[in-house]
Amino acid sequence: MAIIMHPSLAVHPGDWLKTEVVVPHGVSINHLATCFHVTRQTLSNLFNGHTALSAEMAIRFEKAFGIKADTLMRMQTSYDLAQARAHADDIIVDRVLAAA
């Protein structure tokens, strides 16, 4: 039997990065955007959960803060899967049977 994580346990990596990394370091979004060579809006969208963490952005955080990009991407995948599982009953699929 597979263990299924409850959707409420999945945290968007943007929210986690904001609260656990950026804020404790005392870095403003504007300064971080400048350091990352992205717009302030790009980071704001990520931190507020409006966009997913891209692999490229994960590498930026890895370079800036030493957090493994692989770990951040697994966090994003877990979040995405939890969101999909929350409405899995609405996903209609016909069972595929092996050809005779």
ZAKE-908941 format. One record per residue: residue in three letters; x, y, z of N, C-alpha, C, O in turn. Coordinates in steps of 0.001 Angstrom, whole numbers. Atoms other than C-alpha are relative to their C-alpha. Example, Ala and Ser with C-alpha at 12.3 -4.5 7.8 and 13.67 -1.06 7.14 Angstrom:
+-----+---------+---------+---------+---------+---------+---------+---------+---------+---------+---------+---------+---------+
!  aa !     n.x !     n.y !     n.z !    ca.x !    ca.y !    ca.z !     c.x !     c.y !     c.z !     o.x !     o.y !     o.z !
+-----+---------+---------+---------+---------+---------+---------+---------+---------+---------+---------+---------+---------+
! ala !     890 !   -1190 !       0 !   12300 !   -4500 !    7800 !     900 !    1200 !       0 !    1936 !    1181 !     665 !
! ser !    -820 !   -1190 !     -60 !   13670 !   -1060 !    7140 !    -770 !    1090 !     730 !    -261 !    2198 !     899 !
+-----+---------+---------+---------+---------+---------+---------+---------+---------+---------+---------+---------+---------+
***
This chain:
+-----+---------+---------+---------+---------+---------+---------+---------+---------+---------+---------+---------+---------+
!  aa !     n.x !     n.y !     n.z !    ca.x !    ca.y !    ca.z !     c.x !     c.y !     c.z !     o.x !     o.y !     o.z !
+-----+---------+---------+---------+---------+---------+---------+---------+---------+---------+---------+---------+---------+
! met !     846 !   -1177 !       0 !       0 !       0 !       0 !     890 !    1239 !       0 !    1821 !    1346 !     798 !
! ala !    -790 !   -1228 !     111 !    1392 !    3376 !    -990 !    -419 !     990 !    1080 !   -1590 !    1079 !    1450 !
! ile !     275 !   -1057 !    -965 !    1681 !    6161 !    1547 !    -336 !    1254 !    -790 !     426 !    1670 !   -1663 !
! ile !     432 !   -1213 !     691 !    -225 !    9227 !     373 !      73 !    1162 !     983 !    -529 !    1127 !    2056 !
! met !    -140 !   -1173 !    -846 !     732 !   12584 !    1816 !   -1249 !     863 !    -109 !   -1738 !    1130 !   -1207 !
! his !    1155 !    -890 !       4 !   -2179 !   14766 !    2840 !     405 !    1326 !    -630 !    1480 !    1841 !    -324 !
! pro !    -350 !   -1236 !     697 !   -2261 !   17898 !     636 !     382 !    1154 !     924 !    1159 !    2026 !     533 !
! ser !    -309 !   -1099 !    -912 !   -2102 !   20166 !    3686 !    1442 !     -41 !     484 !    1944 !     954 !    1005 !
! leu !   -1395 !     119 !    -430 !    1404 !   18881 !    4438 !     978 !     497 !   -1058 !    2140 !     768 !    -752 !
! ala !    -867 !    -463 !    1083 !    2800 !   19960 !    1088 !      84 !    1523 !      48 !    -933 !    2215 !      75 !
! val !    -222 !   -1437 !     -73 !    4326 !   23423 !    1218 !     566 !     472 !   -1326 !    1487 !    -134 !   -1874 !
! his !    -538 !    -570 !    1233 !    4870 !   25553 !   -1851 !    1430 !     460 !     280 !    1670 !    1148 !    1272 !
! pro !   -1392 !    -375 !    -267 !    8644 !   26017 !   -2162 !     226 !    1507 !      65 !    1139 !    1965 !     752 !
! gly !    -151 !   -1451 !     -53 !    8201 !   29747 !   -2748 !    -277 !     544 !    1389 !     461 !    1392 !    1891 !
! asp !     340 !    -421 !   -1355 !    6520 !   30222 !     617 !    1104 !    -418 !     970 !    1519 !     361 !    1829 !
! trp !   -1060 !     499 !    -869 !    9151 !   28075 !    2311 !    1280 !     809 !    -167 !    1919 !    1176 !     819 !
! leu !   -1208 !    -783 !     251 !   12015 !   29946 !     647 !    -112 !    1396 !     614 !     844 !    1907 !    1196 !
! lys !     195 !   -1344 !    -547 !   10540 !   33288 !    1671 !     133 !      -8 !    1520 !     882 !     790 !    2084 !
! thr !      41 !     -18 !   -1457 !    9897 !   32388 !    5320 !    1220 !    -608 !     671 !    1607 !    -183 !    1760 !
! glu !   -1107 !     711 !    -645 !   12831 !   30082 !    6000 !    1388 !     424 !    -473 !    2383 !     126 !     187 !
! val !   -1310 !    -363 !     540 !   15606 !   31557 !    3855 !     147 !    1509 !    -178 !    1035 !    2125 !     412 !
! val !    -159 !   -1410 !     373 !   15052 !   35059 !    2501 !    -213 !     929 !    1202 !     641 !    1764 !    1498 !
! val !     299 !    -873 !   -1140 !   13413 !   36718 !    5529 !    1056 !    -138 !    1102 !    1552 !     880 !    1584 !
! pro !   -1029 !     110 !   -1033 !   15864 !   35244 !    8084 !    1352 !     612 !    -386 !    2111 !    1048 !     480 !
! his !   -1245 !    -621 !     458 !   18754 !   36508 !    5946 !    -120 !    1525 !     -93 !     867 !    2219 !    -338 !
! gly !     209 !   -1435 !      41 !   17218 !   39977 !    6008 !     185 !     621 !   -1378 !     569 !    1784 !   -1505 !
! val !    -176 !    -458 !    1378 !   17300 !   40263 !    2224 !   -1344 !     484 !    -544 !   -2354 !    -206 !    -414 !
! ser !    1233 !    -499 !     601 !   14713 !   42422 !     475 !    -227 !    -688 !   -1351 !     712 !   -1180 !   -1977 !
! ile !     324 !     596 !    1298 !   12920 !   41116 !   -2600 !     691 !     779 !   -1117 !    1183 !     190 !   -2080 !
! asn !    -659 !    -812 !    1031 !   14304 !   44017 !   -4616 !    1480 !    -340 !    -123 !    2003 !    -484 !   -1228 !
! his !   -1429 !     330 !      31 !   17885 !   43218 !   -3624 !     224 !   -1405 !    -565 !    1134 !   -1627 !   -1363 !
! leu !    -127 !    1371 !     490 !   17398 !   39506 !   -4254 !    -238 !     -57 !   -1508 !     471 !    -762 !   -2226 !
! ala !     280 !     -40 !    1444 !   15895 !   40222 !   -7678 !    1206 !     523 !    -765 !    1551 !       4 !   -1827 !
! thr !   -1203 !    -539 !     635 !   18937 !   42305 !   -8539 !    1114 !   -1040 !     -27 !    1769 !   -1227 !   -1052 !
! cys !   -1047 !    1027 !     -73 !   21310 !   39566 !   -7375 !    -288 !   -1182 !    -923 !     633 !   -1773 !   -1486 !
! phe !     406 !    1147 !     824 !   19345 !   36898 !   -9273 !    -159 !     365 !   -1477 !    -332 !    -515 !   -2321 !
! his !     203 !    -467 !    1375 !   19041 !   39028 !  -12437 !   -1380 !    -408 !    -532 !   -1527 !    -874 !   -1662 !
! val !    1392 !     225 !     373 !   15257 !   38592 !  -12471 !    -789 !    1210 !     480 !    -260 !    2054 !    1204 !
! thr !     822 !   -1117 !    -460 !   12387 !   41003 !  -11933 !    -514 !    -263 !    1416 !    -589 !   -1400 !    1882 !
! arg !     597 !     109 !   -1334 !   10931 !   41720 !   -8532 !   -1313 !    -781 !     -92 !   -1630 !   -1571 !     797 !
! gln !    1277 !     676 !     193 !    7583 !   40484 !   -9888 !     178 !   -1512 !    -116 !    -656 !   -2277 !     369 !
! thr !    -283 !    1435 !     125 !    9125 !   37111 !  -10767 !     137 !    -634 !    1379 !    -449 !   -1683 !    1646 !
! leu !    -175 !     534 !   -1355 !   10209 !   36578 !   -7160 !   -1286 !     110 !     810 !   -1633 !    -808 !    1554 !
! ser !    1257 !    -181 !    -719 !    6967 !   37973 !   -5771 !    -991 !   -1095 !    -379 !   -1655 !   -1658 !     491 !
! asn !     902 !    1068 !     456 !    4970 !   35507 !   -7889 !     390 !   -1344 !     600 !    -478 !   -2120 !     999 !
! leu !    -474 !    1249 !    -593 !    7127 !   32634 !   -6630 !    -310 !     -30 !    1490 !    -892 !    -998 !    1981 !
! phe !     177 !     -29 !   -1448 !    7019 !   33679 !   -2970 !   -1459 !     -43 !     417 !   -1775 !    -526 !    1504 !
! asn !    1422 !       2 !    -323 !    3257 !   34124 !   -3061 !    -745 !   -1211 !    -569 !   -1970 !   -1289 !    -484 !
! gly !     593 !    1246 !     477 !    2669 !   30726 !   -4685 !    -770 !     117 !   -1298 !   -1552 !    -771 !   -1639 !
! his !     706 !    -179 !    1266 !    1407 !   32114 !   -7983 !     692 !    -711 !   -1161 !      59 !   -1007 !   -2174 !
! thr !    -736 !     740 !    1019 !    4116 !   30392 !  -10019 !     807 !   -1110 !     663 !    1152 !   -1032 !    1842 !
! ala !    -800 !    1118 !    -497 !    6010 !   27149 !   -9628 !    1484 !     363 !     -22 !    1913 !    1246 !    -765 !
! leu !   -1445 !    -154 !      -1 !    9690 !   26985 !   -8843 !     567 !    -700 !   -1228 !     340 !   -1894 !   -1423 !
! ser !    -632 !     607 !    1181 !   11618 !   26405 !  -12069 !    1363 !    -564 !     402 !    1917 !    -205 !    1440 !
! ala !   -1331 !     561 !    -252 !   14831 !   24403 !  -12244 !    1051 !    1106 !      -4 !    1985 !    1088 !     798 !
! glu !    -953 !   -1110 !      81 !   16679 !   27572 !  -13227 !     -26 !     841 !    1280 !    1025 !    1241 !    1781 !
! met !     109 !    -778 !   -1236 !   15362 !   29455 !  -10190 !     553 !    -798 !    1179 !    1168 !    -229 !    2081 !
! ala !    -551 !     845 !   -1060 !   16252 !   26507 !   -7957 !    1526 !      82 !       8 !    2144 !     106 !    1072 !
! ile !   -1456 !    -126 !      90 !   19832 !   26758 !   -9212 !     449 !    1365 !     520 !    1499 !    1470 !    1153 !
! arg !    -333 !   -1330 !    -539 !   19835 !   30488 !   -8413 !      46 !     -43 !    1531 !     971 !     495 !    2140 !
! phe !      13 !     109 !   -1458 !   18875 !   29700 !   -4808 !    1154 !    -866 !     502 !    1731 !    -589 !    1554 !
! glu !   -1134 !     837 !    -365 !   21492 !   26965 !   -4685 !    1295 !     817 !      -1 !    2092 !     724 !     932 !
! lys !   -1209 !    -816 !     101 !   24200 !   29385 !   -5818 !      49 !    1096 !    1066 !    1116 !    1408 !    1595 !
! ala !      35 !   -1123 !    -935 !   23053 !   32185 !   -3505 !      10 !    -437 !    1471 !     641 !     209 !    2307 !
! phe !     185 !     373 !   -1399 !   22181 !   30283 !    -322 !     523 !   -1399 !     350 !     526 !   -1780 !    1520 !
! gly !    -542 !    1327 !    -279 !   23684 !   26797 !    -691 !   -1040 !   -1093 !     187 !    -709 !   -2196 !     623 !
! ile !    1058 !    1008 !    -103 !   20331 !   24990 !    -726 !       5 !    -806 !   -1287 !     -56 !    -230 !   -2373 !
! lys !     -73 !     839 !    1190 !   20480 !   22042 !   -3104 !   -1226 !     197 !    -897 !   -2367 !     112 !    -442 !
! ala !    1075 !    -177 !     971 !   18437 !   22676 !   -6237 !    -852 !   -1266 !     -91 !   -2066 !   -1187 !    -279 !
! asp !     730 !    1275 !      61 !   17486 !   18977 !   -6257 !   -1062 !     -73 !    1105 !   -2184 !    -523 !     873 !
! thr !     933 !      15 !   -1125 !   15858 !   19332 !   -2845 !   -1168 !     935 !    -264 !   -2318 !     587 !       2 !
! leu !    1064 !    -959 !     308 !   13914 !   22403 !   -3935 !    -925 !    -526 !   -1089 !   -2138 !    -326 !   -1025 !
! met !     832 !     541 !    1073 !   12717 !   20670 !   -7088 !    -866 !   -1159 !     502 !   -2001 !   -1323 !      54 !
! arg !     821 !    1062 !    -595 !   11560 !   17645 !   -5064 !   -1146 !     609 !     804 !   -2256 !      77 !     817 !
! met !    1042 !    -692 !    -741 !    9649 !   20068 !   -2850 !   -1102 !     478 !    -948 !   -2287 !     366 !    -636 !
! gln !     985 !    -465 !     980 !    7958 !   21546 !   -5938 !    -819 !   -1171 !    -532 !   -2038 !   -1067 !    -664 !
! thr !     703 !    1180 !     512 !    7099 !   18085 !   -7286 !    -980 !    -542 !    1028 !   -2101 !    -913 !     679 !
! ser !     890 !     477 !   -1064 !    5635 !   17017 !   -3939 !   -1210 !     904 !     139 !   -2331 !     431 !     327 !
! tyr !    1100 !    -961 !     -86 !    3555 !   20182 !   -3807 !    -969 !    -190 !   -1167 !   -2183 !    -247 !    -976 !
! asp !     835 !     177 !    1196 !    2303 !   19718 !   -7377 !    -830 !   -1277 !      84 !   -2017 !   -1276 !    -243 !
! leu !     705 !    1277 !     -96 !    1393 !   16080 !   -6759 !   -1090 !      57 !    1067 !   -2180 !    -479 !     867 !
! ala !    1014 !    -136 !   -1056 !    -429 !   16910 !   -3519 !   -1195 !     804 !    -502 !   -2340 !     480 !    -189 !
! gln !    1089 !    -802 !     557 !   -2446 !   19560 !   -5353 !    -830 !    -829 !    -972 !   -2057 !    -727 !    -978 !
! ala !     726 !     847 !     954 !   -3355 !   17073 !   -8093 !    -796 !   -1080 !     729 !   -1934 !   -1372 !     361 !
! arg !     702 !    1051 !    -751 !   -4252 !   14348 !   -5576 !   -1230 !     560 !     727 !   -2193 !    -167 !     974 !
! ala !    1134 !    -604 !    -707 !   -6578 !   16775 !   -3810 !   -1272 !     -40 !    -840 !   -2377 !     -25 !    -298 !
! his !    1181 !     103 !     873 !   -8878 !   16581 !   -6833 !     102 !   -1210 !    -929 !    -408 !   -1187 !   -2049 !
! ala !    -182 !    1212 !     812 !   -7937 !   13113 !   -8103 !   -1329 !    -648 !    -381 !   -1438 !   -1274 !   -1436 !
! asp !    1311 !     588 !     311 !  -11587 !   12026 !   -7935 !    -640 !     651 !   -1214 !   -1509 !      52 !   -1848 !
! asp !     553 !    -713 !    1151 !  -12368 !   14600 !  -10633 !     703 !    -359 !   -1310 !     239 !      17 !   -2386 !
! ile !    -767 !     367 !    1193 !   -9796 !   13158 !  -13050 !    -574 !   -1301 !    -546 !    -539 !   -2336 !     119 !
! ile !     664 !    1165 !     607 !  -11556 !   10757 !  -15407 !     976 !    -711 !    -921 !    1547 !    -116 !   -1835 !
! val !    -885 !     838 !     802 !   -9517 !    7917 !  -16866 !    -636 !   -1361 !    -147 !   -1165 !   -1911 !     819 !
! asp !     459 !    1360 !     213 !  -10565 !    4648 !  -18424 !    1176 !    -938 !     214 !    2298 !    -644 !    -198 !
! arg !   -1033 !     992 !    -268 !   -8613 !    1600 !  -17302 !     490 !    -572 !   -1324 !    -323 !    -890 !   -2193 !
! val !    -583 !     553 !    1216 !   -6250 !     340 !  -20010 !     199 !   -1500 !     228 !     862 !   -1918 !    1177 !
! leu !    -131 !    1456 !     -99 !   -6495 !   -3394 !  -20557 !    1006 !    -471 !   -1030 !    1094 !      70 !   -2132 !
! ala !   -1006 !     560 !     904 !   -3737 !   -5432 !  -22118 !    -678 !    -609 !   -1222 !   -1758 !   -1192 !   -1124 !
! ala !     531 !     579 !    1241 !   -4302 !   -6477 !  -25718 !      69 !   -1508 !      94 !    1015 !   -2060 !     655 !
! ala !      68 !    1472 !     -61 !   -5307 !  -10126 !  -26116 !     938 !    -627 !   -1007 !    1015 !   -1853 !   -1099 !
+-----+---------+---------+---------+---------+---------+---------+---------+---------+---------+---------+---------+---------+
***
